[in-house]
Amino acid sequence: MPISAPLLAILACPLCKADVKLTADEKGLKCVSCHRVYPIKDDIPVMIIDEATVEPGRAVKP
C-alpha cells in the first residue's frame, strides 16, 4: 500500500524540516532540500536520520 496523500502532506525531513516526496520506485521518501532518502519498510516510513541514504551526486547540507 503506498503512502497516503494526507500522511505525505504532514511528513517532513527530520534533519532540515523540508518537504519529502515519494521516490519513483515508491520505496522511499526523498527530502527536496538535503536529498536524503528515507526508506519505507513494511509500508511504514522510517524517518530516522541514520537510516537515510543520500542520493548519489548530490551535495549534503551539514
JORAWO-V49827 format. One record per helix or strand. SS is the DSSP state (a for helix, b for strand). FROM is the first residue (numbers start at 0). TO is the last residue. If there is no record, write none. Layout:
SS_FROM_TO / SS_FROM_TO
This chain:
a_4_9 / b_11_11 / b_18_21 / b_27_30 / b_35_40 / b_43_44 / a_48_50 / b_52_53
